[in-house]
């Protein structure tokens, strides 16, 4: 169709311009990413609800992948967690935030968030005692 708009050359392999190879695209599960950041911050869905006005049931649907939020909504959620919106889309956004470390499961993130919440009230001696107990329990479970 000469003369109709801009001409451009399609790649010889048409699969490259379709979703036939999704593994070539970055995989971001925005709901999982939001949940991971929320748990890392030691926040509940209710905390996000109070700060944003977004209903807890809506946040649950987002985190479970049933709803994809708009950028405006993502911005509100990021603001509530006091993180940059761009962190939701960074390479490490879906993991625990540090490259080279193993990715934590949801249960591990929840557990560590709880420990973090209570650890702030402990003095140095108590923290050492808790760490010694955890090491002993881990050694006994092998």
N, C-alpha and C positions, 0 to 999 in steps of 0.2 A: 504494500500500500504506500507507494511513494507519495510524498507531499502531505501526509497526515501526521502531524505532531513530530515529536523527536524520535529518530530511529536509534535503536540500541541493539547490540548483539547479545543474544541469549547464550549462556554456556552450552557446550555440546551435550553435556549431561543434564537433562532436564530435572533429575532428582535433586540437584543442588538448589533449585529455586522452589522446591516444594517442602513439605514437612516430612518427607520420606526419611530424612536423616536427622531426627530430633536430637540425637546424641551430639551433633555438631553445634547445637545451640547451648548457651549457658542454662543450666537447670536451676530455677529459683522457685522454691515453694514458699510464697510470701507468707502464708498462714503459719507455717512451721518456723519461719524466720522470726515473725512477730512473737510467737510463743517462746522461742528460745531467748530472745532479748528480754521479754517480760519476766521470765523465770530467772534469768541472770540478774535482773534488777531486784528480784525478790518481791515482785508486784503481782497482785491478783487481777483477774479480769474486772473485778469491782473497783480496784484502784484506778484502772484505765477509764472505766465508766464515769467515775467521779470527776476525773480531770478533763474528759473530752465531751461528756454528754452522750456518747455512743452507748447503746444498750449492751449489757453483758451478753444477752443472747445473740446479738449481732456479732460481737467480738468472738464468741464461740464458733459461729458459722464461718467467720474469716479464718480463724486458727485451724479449723478442721477441713478447710479447703472447699467448703460449700458455696462461699461467696468471695468474690475478688473485689477488694475495696478500690475506690477511686484514689487518685494521687492526693486530692484534698483530704480525704479520710486518712490515708497513710501519713500525711503530714501531721494531722492531729494526734495520731497514735504515737508517732516519733516524738512529738513535742511533749506528750504526757510522760514518756520514758526518758526525756531529756537526752535524746540522741539525735544525730543528724539524719534526715530523711535518706540520704545517700547510703547510710550504713545498711539499709534493708537490701540494697542491690550490690553490695561489695562482695568480692570473692569469698570472704570469710564470714559473711553475714549469716549463712545457714549453719555454720559450725560454732564453736565456742569462741571465735574471734581471734585465735592465734594460729598462725600456720605452723605446721610441724607437730602439733599436738593432736592426739586422737580425738575424734568427734565424740561428744558426750551424748548418751541416750537421754530421753526426756526424764526418766526416773533419776538419773545421775544429776541432771541439771536441777531438778526439784530438790533432791537431797542436799546438794551443795548450796543451793539458795537458802534452805532452812538453816544449815550450819552457819552460813555467812551472817544471817539475820541475828542468830543468838551469839555468835562469836564476838560481836562488837561489844557485848556486855561483860566479856571475860577478861580477867587480867592475864598477864603473860604467863604466870605460873599455871593458871587453870588451862590455858590453851595448850601448854606443853603436856599437861596431864591428859587432856582429851586426845591429843595426837598420839601419845604413848598407848592409850587404851585402844585406839583405832588400829595402830600397828599390831598390837598383841592379838586383837580379834581377827585381823586379816591373816596373821601367821598361823593361828589356831584353825582357821577354816580351810587350809590347804590340805 
